[in-house]
Amino acid sequence: MSKAVSGFSKLSKAEKIQWIAEQHFANPAEAVQVLQKYWNNDTDLQKLHDEFIENTISNFYLPLGVAPNFVINGKPYTIPMAIEESSVVAAASKAAKFWSNRGGFKARVISSEKIGQVHFIFKGDSLKLKRFIEEIQPKFFSGTEGLTKNMQKRGGGILAIELRDKTSDLEHYYQLHATFETKDSMGANFINSCLEQFAKTLKEEAALREDFSEEEKNLQVVMSILSNYVPNCLVRAEVSCPVSDLKEEKHISQEEFAEKFVRAVQIAEIEPYRAVTHNKGIMNGIDAVVIATGNDFRAVEAGVHAYASRNGQYSSLSHAKIENGIFTFWMEIPLALGTVGGLTSLHPLVKISLEMLGNPSAHELMEIVAVAGLAQNFGALRSLTTTGIQQGHMKMHLMNILNQFQATEEERKMVTKHFQHHTVSHSGVVEYLESIRNTN
């Protein structure tokens, strides 16, 4: 166990690494060497990465891949995806190509409101509080004019502020519930700055209120913070075609495939154990694009999964139906994304990713990300209802297993050839690799 350290943040990068190596590793020199291998040779670029977060010691790489052949609203895209899981990019690419010959994906932003709240405690007359909030509404807006000026020029700003009485859930607890439009920025800093100003105005005005008792004047702000639950920041993605156009698998008719596919989605709609894995597959596609474009995948994950539980039970994010011979597969999900601010203007690979996508607006990026999630879901369900998920996944995983056991180029060729006609499993690959080595 390492000793407690004081002043760690004030140490130089080299000193931090040396302390970590000596305290946590059996071979300190080897640990330092591995960390330094992942530094960028460009010192300015490395400095940029070092300053993204605190206590940086190295870079942690994720593969950046691309999924070509996407057609979204009639426009072609090659979608960047940053992810470590094998088969995700391949599945998205395969789904993109499948639907590019069937009209492509359709996507549209339904709404783009974001939420922030000032949480406060008020011990007094709720009717007096309601009147008070109504009367000082203009001061919330005037007090934030300096913050909202530039956002308003871009067509965004504060949309509404309302008082919410939550005293039935928690004694004396109220909220200022505010909605915002942040256009092409994700808007977290903007929203939080506005909320903190609301809180300041709220306290100052309460203290001056003549019809408030001393206890009522002493209104307590607990916190002011945006919400990552954005049920009114919604985007819809869908694909559809005649069932007769779904023919691609040799061993199953298009009618049977469509029916099994719809049934698989219906199971995820009513069975939470299945829904979690089903939605995880959707997030494979979504997170990969969110990361590649410098957005906050943790905020997206939290908001999406809350949305999947909005009716009291965790359920599928995607839906499917067959009506009048037409197969339709769609999804509506909340996505709060930005294309300006944060890493979008700092990280060189984020810039590359956004340019690859044609430098989209936030609304366009919402559509692209939703489509990537729907494509990933289609690819997974297509495998599950036909060949099974493991066939394609384990073949993609084969290279990881061979890398793990440091297979030579000749061994790779032999193993790959063998598993063209055999089921891939970790133990099977290891056994076959050992048999090759024992023979030699």
Disulfide bonds with the S-S distance in Angstrom:
none
